[in-house]
Amino acid sequence: MAISAGHISFQVHTLFNCGGNQTMAERIPRFMIVISAAFFFVAATIGTSHAGVQQAHKNEDDPGYFIQSLAAKAISTLNNKNGSLADRESKFRDLLRKKFAMRKIARFVIGIHWRGMERKQRKFYQKLFSEWVLKTYSSRLGGYSGQQFEVTKTSKVGKADIIVHSRILRTNGGSPISCNWRLRKYKSQFKIIDIYVEGISMAVTQRSEFAAIIKKDGVSGLLKLMQKRL
């Protein structure tokens, strides 16, 4: 069911680099990479327009413009030269926590193993998950080719969720890449709970990869691997 239909097109920098013959340990941050990409998709140029920022804030309750508002805030944080890199990373971390349902995502991708984790272990895992997102993002800050990004429509899924449909248009004339965002309201505020690339849920994919590692090395092995990659 279509809720609204906007058509927004702007320049972005693509970040996807998930191919190649990677080991399970090397592929483990897939969801984090896509979260990082999501920020760049919407943040590359839109944030520099004052009018665009005003419009984004004005339509904060519209799921399509929620993405624009997120972009404006992300690029504003990155372009602020008044503070150190550590300051910008700290502010970006706060933005992540506000706009992504990080705790829900973290719990989902760990799957049934969450129930068997001790309270201290859960807190450590959630902290690692969040820090991993930030590190993955920070390590991919440049050197990407220009693309076109379009938000085409939004649609309702189930009783509570909304999908913001978008696609990446390749400059080489290749087929567009579908990249859709699943949003849910928490206390009247939208938060991103999943991203779908070419119809594939990144949260489900990450959950499968985590499960394979846990099956082999246990939860403690997963945590050690995550910590090692920070």
N, C-alpha and C positions, 0 to 999 in steps of 0.2 A: 504494500500500500504506500503510495507516494505521499509524503508529508509536505515537501516543498521541492522546487526544482530551480536551482540557481545554476549559472554556467560561468565559472570563474577560471580564467587562464592566466598564468604568469610563469616567469622563468624560474627554474630550480636547478640545483646541482644533484645529480643522482649519486647515490651511495651504495647501491647494491653490488656486492662482490662476494656472493655466496656460493659460487661454483667451484670447480676444480676437484681434484682427488684429495679430499681432506679426511683426516681421521676423525673418529667420534669426538675426541678431545678438542680437536681444532674447530669442529663445527658447532660445538656446544653453545656459543653465544648467539645463535641465530635470531632469537626474539629480540635480544638487546641490539643487534645490528639493525633490525628493521625499525625498532623504536627510534634509533639514532637517525636512520634514513627518513623516517616520518617527519622529524623536526626539520631536516634540510629541505625536503620536498616542499614544505609550505613556507619556509622562512627565508629562502635565498634572496628574494628581492621585495616581496610584499611589505616587509616590515619598515622599509625606508620611506614609505608614503604616509604622510601625516593624515591625509584624507582617508586612506585605506585603514589606518589604525582606528580613526574615529568611527568609521563604518563598522569595523569589526566589533568594537566595544558596544556600539549601539545595538547590534544584533546578537549579543552574547547568548541569548536564549535560543537562537536558531542553530541547529546542529551543524549546518554547512559553514556558517560564519564563526562558529566555535573554533574551527580549524584555523581560520584567518586570524582570530584573536590570539590563539596559541602561537602562531607564526610571528605576529608582531612582538609579542613579549619575548620570544626566544631570540629573535634577531636583535632586539633592543639590548638584551643582556649581553650578547656576544659582542656587540659594537661599542659597548661602554668602555672607554679607555681610561676612565678615571681611577679604576681599581686594578689590582693585580690579577693575574690569571687565576690564582687561587680564589680570589673574591668572586670572579665571574663563574667559576665552577661551583662555588657554594650557592650562588643565586640560581644557577641552572638546576642544581639538585633540588632546590626548593620548588622550582617550577615543575620539575618532573613529578614531585610528590603531589602537587596540587592538581595537575592536569591528567595524570595517568593513575589508574587504580592499582598502584604498585603492589600493595599488600594482597589484593585479590589475584593479580597476575602471578605473583610469586607463589601463592598457595595453590593456584590451579596447576602450574607447571610441575610442582613437586608431587602432585597427585595424592594417592592414598597414603603415601609415606609420611605425610604431614601428621597424621594421627599418632604415629609411632615415635615422633620426635619429642624430646624433652623441651620444656619451655625455653631454656637457655639456648638450645640448639636451634629452635625456631627463630629466635631473635637474631642469632648469628647468621642464619641462612638469609633472612629478609634483608639484613644489612649488606651482606655480600651481593645479593641480587641487585639492590639499588646501586651500590658502588660499581658493579660491573657494567651497568647501563651507562653510567657517567664515563667510565674509562673508555668503553667502546666508542662512545660519541666523540670524546675529546681526541682520540687517536685518528679520527677520520675527518679532520677539519679542512682539507683542501685537496686540490688536484683532481676535480671531477668535471666531467663534460656537461655542457648546458643541455637542458631538456625543456620540454613544455609539460606543465602539470595542470590538469583540469579537474575541478570538482563539478560533477554533472547533476547529481540529485541526491536526495536522502530517502530512505524507506524504513518503515517500522518492522521490527522483528520481535515476535512474541509480545508479551505484555509490557516489557520495560525497556527494551533496547532499540537503538536506532543505528542504521548503517549509513555512513556518508560514503557515497560512491565516487571514486576518482580514477583517473588513468594518467599514465605517463606517456607522452608522445615522443618517440625517438627522433632525433635529428637526422638519422641515417635512413629514414623511411621505413624502418621495421615496424612490426605490429605493435600497437600500444600495449602497455603493461597495466593490468588492472591492480589497483591498490585501494582497498576499502577499509574504513575505520569503524569499529563497533563501539558505540557510546552507550553509557548508562548514567542516569542521574542518581547522585548521592547527595541528599540534603539539598535538593533543587539545583545542584551543580553538575554539569556534564563531566564525565571522566572517560578516558579511553580504556577499554578493557581487552581489546584484541585488534589485530591488523591482519587483513587477508590479502595475500599477494597471489594473483592469478587464481583466486578462489580457495587458496590453501591457508588455513588458520595457522598463524605463527605460534600462537599459544599451544595449540594441539601438537604441532611439530616439535616445539621445544619440550613439551611434556613427554613425548615419545623418546626423545634423545636423553632426557634426564633419567627416564625409567631404565633405559639400557645401561647407563652408567651405574645406577644404583643396584641393578641386578648383578652386575659384575663386582663392584667395589663397595656397595653399601652407601648409606647416606653420608657417612663420615668420609668416604672416598670422593663423593661428589663435592662436598664442602672443601676438601683439601685441593681438589682440582680447580674449583672456582677461586679459592684464595691464591693459588699459585699463579693464576692468570691475571691477577690484579697488579 
